Amino acid sequence: MLNKSFFLGRLTKDPELTKTEKGASRTRFNIAVQKDYVQDGESVDYIPIVCWNRLAESVNLYCYKGRMVQVEAHIQTRSYNDSQGQRKFVMDIIADKVTFLGSGKKDDSSLEENTTNLDVNENSYEIKEDDINF
C-alpha cells in the first residue's frame, strides 16, 4: 500500500500558524501548481496543505506568499457530524516534508536564480543521550 503525494508550487499567501488545545502547532497554507493544460479556463490548481508540530513551525518561520516549495505529503481522510447532524467527510493533505526553494528572503526578486534548498522533515530529529530515560 502507498499513500504518497508530491507537489511543487508557490504559496498563495503567508502560512497561518495555530495551536491546538493540547498545544500542538498546526500550519495551513495553499500552493498554486501550474497545469500543463487549461481546464474550465483555469491553468492552475490550488492545493491546501496542513503541517504539524516542528514542521509547522519551520514552515511558518521560513515561508511566505510567493515562495516556491516542494511538498512530500500523504492524504488523510476523516469524518464528523455537522450542527444539523449530517455526516461530513474531509480529505486533508498532510505534509511529511517541505523543501524550501529560493533564497529565503521575502524581498529577493531572483528566487529562481539563487536557489538554496532547506529540507525540513517532520520525522528527522536528533536523539541526545539525555533524552533516553533509563
C-alpha positions as CSV (number, residue, x, y, z in Angstrom):
1,M,0.0,0.0,0.0
2,L,1.2,3.5,-0.7
3,N,-0.2,6.9,0.3
4,K,2.3,9.5,-1.0
5,S,1.9,12.7,-3.0
6,F,4.4,15.3,-4.3
7,F,3.7,18.9,-5.1
8,L,5.8,21.8,-6.4
9,G,4.3,25.2,-6.3
10,R,4.3,28.7,-4.8
11,L,2.5,29.8,-1.6
12,T,-0.6,31.8,-2.4
13,K,-0.4,33.7,0.9
14,D,1.6,33.7,4.1
15,P,1.1,30.5,6.1
16,E,-1.2,30.5,9.2
17,L,0.2,29.0,12.4
18,T,-2.3,28.0,15.2
19,K,-2.0,25.9,18.3
20,T,-4.5,23.1,19.3
21,E,-6.0,22.9,22.7
22,K,-3.2,20.4,23.7
23,G,-0.5,22.7,22.4
24,A,0.4,21.1,19.1
25,S,1.4,23.5,16.3
26,R,-0.5,23.4,13.1
27,T,0.2,25.5,9.9
28,R,-2.1,25.7,7.0
29,F,-1.1,27.1,3.6
30,N,-2.1,26.8,-0.1
31,I,0.2,26.4,-3.0
32,A,-0.5,27.2,-6.6
33,V,0.5,24.5,-9.0
34,Q,0.7,25.2,-12.7
35,K,-1.1,22.7,-15.0
36,D,0.2,21.7,-18.4
37,Y,-3.3,22.3,-19.8
38,V,-6.3,24.7,-19.4
39,Q,-9.4,23.2,-17.8
40,D,-12.6,25.3,-17.5
41,G,-10.5,28.5,-18.1
42,E,-8.1,27.6,-15.2
43,S,-4.4,26.7,-15.7
44,V,-3.6,26.5,-12.0
45,D,-4.6,24.1,-9.2
46,Y,-4.7,25.5,-5.6
47,I,-3.7,22.8,-3.2
48,P,-4.4,23.2,0.6
49,I,-1.6,21.8,2.8
50,V,-1.5,21.1,6.5
51,C,1.7,20.8,8.6
52,W,2.0,19.7,12.2
53,N,4.4,20.3,15.1
54,R,8.1,21.2,14.3
55,L,7.5,21.1,10.6
56,A,4.5,23.6,11.1
57,E,6.8,26.0,13.0
58,S,9.5,25.8,10.4
59,V,7.1,26.4,7.5
60,N,5.6,29.4,9.4
61,L,9.1,30.8,10.0
62,Y,10.7,30.4,6.5
63,C,7.7,30.5,4.1
64,Y,5.8,33.4,2.7
65,K,3.5,34.4,-0.1
66,G,5.2,33.6,-3.5
67,R,7.9,31.3,-2.1
68,M,8.4,28.1,-4.1
69,V,8.2,24.9,-2.1
70,Q,8.3,21.2,-2.8
71,V,5.9,19.2,-0.5
72,E,6.0,15.5,0.1
73,A,2.7,14.5,1.7
74,H,0.1,11.9,2.5
75,I,-3.6,12.1,2.2
76,Q,-5.7,11.7,5.4
77,T,-9.5,11.2,5.4
78,R,-11.8,11.9,8.4
79,S,-15.4,12.5,9.1
80,Y,-17.6,14.4,11.5
81,N,-21.2,15.3,12.1
82,D,-22.1,18.9,11.4
83,S,-24.5,21.0,13.5
84,Q,-27.5,19.6,11.6
85,G,-26.4,16.0,12.3
86,Q,-25.3,15.4,8.7
87,R,-22.1,13.2,8.3
88,K,-19.4,15.2,6.5
89,F,-16.2,13.7,5.0
90,V,-13.0,15.7,4.8
91,M,-9.7,14.9,2.9
92,D,-6.6,16.7,4.1
93,I,-3.1,16.7,2.5
94,I,-0.7,16.4,5.4
95,A,2.9,17.4,4.7
96,D,5.6,14.9,5.8
97,K,8.4,17.0,4.3
98,V,8.7,20.5,2.9
99,T,11.7,21.7,0.9
100,F,12.1,25.4,0.8
101,L,13.3,26.7,-2.6
102,G,14.8,30.1,-3.3
103,S,16.9,32.4,-1.2
104,G,14.6,32.6,1.8
105,K,14.4,36.4,1.7
106,K,11.0,37.9,1.1
107,D,12.4,40.8,-0.9
108,D,14.6,38.8,-3.2
109,S,13.5,39.2,-6.8
110,S,15.7,36.4,-8.2
111,L,14.3,33.4,-6.4
112,E,14.7,31.1,-9.4
113,E,18.4,32.1,-9.9
114,N,19.5,31.9,-6.3
115,T,18.2,28.6,-5.1
116,T,19.0,27.2,-1.6
117,N,17.3,24.0,-0.6
118,L,16.4,23.7,3.1
119,D,14.9,20.3,3.9
120,V,12.7,20.0,6.9
121,N,11.5,16.5,7.7
122,E,9.0,16.0,10.5
123,N,10.4,12.6,11.2
124,S,14.0,13.6,11.4
125,Y,15.4,14.6,14.7
126,E,18.5,14.1,16.8
127,I,18.2,11.9,19.9
128,K,20.6,13.1,22.7
129,E,21.8,10.9,25.5
130,D,19.9,13.0,28.0
131,D,16.6,12.2,26.1
132,I,16.9,8.5,26.9
133,N,15.2,7.6,30.2
134,F,17.0,4.5,31.6
